[in-house]
Amino acid sequence: MKFVKLNNFWWQYDENTPKNSATLYNIYGGKNSLNDITNCEIVEAKDFQNLNWKDTAVWDDKCKLGWLDRDGNFFGCSYEYHEMQAYLVHHSTPRQLEKLGWIHISTPSKYDSYIINAQYFGDYENGVMPTDAQLNYLMKRPDIQINHVIFAIENGNKEKARIYEQEIQKQKKATTKDEDLSL
């Protein structure tokens, strides 16, 4: 399938239409006709999940909102694109990312854009606590309210957290070793 990047988003391109009046389909199947894509980037991919979403509304690190992974890496996105980013970029669901301990950085509504919250929904009672890398990132962002993260730290199971982090490190080493063997 062919895809075109237009207006900060990827669209599936109907190759049976000319580039100067192309028919495009969004991820939900919505149709958009008569688009001039003669100067746009066109790529071949298996599906929407196999596209590079960097520098689109789905993944734009200039955005103040997004996801913060366990290693403190920030993946910015526009308001209301958290779910789409989880699916398209991380091949997951928001709830799965949250259970793994990723931090959801959002606003209460698009009209309260001056309030930014770090929401932590990890299973902190069972040891999935915010990491030092996540806390370091959040400390560098004074615009983010971290009450929810502090609550998780104060009420989490510290012993289970230590065991959980050791298991994660073992999994990372095993994954790295498997990747090295495949090269």
N, C-alpha and C positions, 0 to 999 in steps of 0.2 A: 504494500500500500504506500501511497505517497502522501506526505504531510507538508503543510506550508505554515510558516510562522508569520502571522498577521495580527497586528494590533496587540502585541505582547502576549500572544497565545498560539498554541498549535491547533491547526484544523486539518481534517482529512480532506484531501483534494480529489475531486472527481476528475480523473484524467480524460474523460470523454468530453469535457468542456474546455474551451480555449482559455489560455492564461489571462487574456485581457477581459474576460467576463466569466471567471471561474465559479463553479459551484463548490461550496465547502460545507463540511459537516463537523459540528463540535462533538465533544466526547459523549454527549447525551443523544446524539443523532439529529440534533436540530440543524436545519438547512439554512444556508446563507448564500444567496446567488448574486451574480453580477459583480464579483470582486476582481479588481485588476491586480494580479499577482506576478506580473512580468518581472518585477525587480525584487521579489521576495525569495527568501531561502526555502528551497524545496528539498526534502530528504525522503529516503525510503526507510520504512520501519515496519516491524511486524504488527504493532498496535500502539496505542497512546502511551502505554507504560514503558515502551522501549525508546521513547524520545528523550532528548536532553532538555529538561525543563528549566535549566539554569537561565537566569535573566528573563523570566516571564512572570506573570502575576502569581503563578503557582510557586515559584522559587526565585525570590529576588532578595538578596542579602542587604539591599538598601532599605528594605522595609523594617519597621520596628517590631512587627509582630512575627510569630512563627513558632518553630520547634527548637528546643535545646536538647541535644542528645547527651548520653552519659559521659562522653568525653569532653563536653563543653563546646561542641561545635554547634553554631547557630545556623538554622535554615530559615531565612526570612520568607514571608509570604504576605500577600495583601489580605485585608480583612475578609473573613468568610472563606478563605482558601486552605485552612488547616486540614480539613478532611480530604480535599483533593490532593494536597501535597503528600499526605500520609499514603494515599493510594498510588499516585503516579510516580513519586520520587522514592519513597521508602518501601513500597510494595507491602503495605500494611494497612491497618485501620487505626483511627485515632485512639481507640480504647486499647489496642495492642501496644502502641507506642507508650501510652500512659502506664500500662501495667509493667512495662520494661523499665519505667522510671524516667522517661523523657518528660521534659517540662513544656507545658503549653503556655505560650506567651501571647496574651490576647487583651482585648478591651471588653468591658461589659456590653457595649453596643457600639455600632459604628458612629453613633452620635456622641459617645463619651471617649473620643480618641485621645484625649489628654490624660486619661487614666489607663495605665498599662499594668496588667497583673501577670505574675508568674504563678500559674496554677499547677499544683503537684498532685496528681492522682495515683501515684505509684502505691504499691501495696506495702506501705511503710511498717505496718504491724508485723509483716512477715519478712522484713529486712530489705525491702527495695526502697532505699533512702536516697535523697539527693547526694550527688558525689561532690568531692572537693572541686573538680573541674567545673561543674555546673555552678557551684557557689562562687567560684572565682569570676566566672563570666557575669553572673548577676551583680556582683559587687562593682563591676566596671560599668554597669548600667544603672545609675541612680534614678533613672526615669521609670524603673520597674518596681512595683510594690511586691514584696516577697513574703507577706504574712502567711500565705498558704504553705510556702516552702518551710518557713520557720516552724509552723505547727507540725509538719511532718517530721522534722528533726527532733523536736521536743517530745513527740509522742510515739516515735518509732522504736522498734526493737533493735537495739544497737548490736547485740550478739548475732542475731540473724542477719543483720546488715553486713557484718564482717564476713560471715560464711557466704552470703550471696555474692559479694564482690570477689571473693576468692574463686567462686565457681565461674563468674563472668570472665575473669582473667584466664582461667584454664581453657574456657571455650575459645577465647580470642587466640591463645597460643596454638590450640589445635587447628583452628581455621587458618591461621597464618602458615602453619606447617603443611596443611593440605594444599594451600595455594602454591607454596614453594615446590611441592612435589609435582603439581600439574604443569609447571613451567618447564 
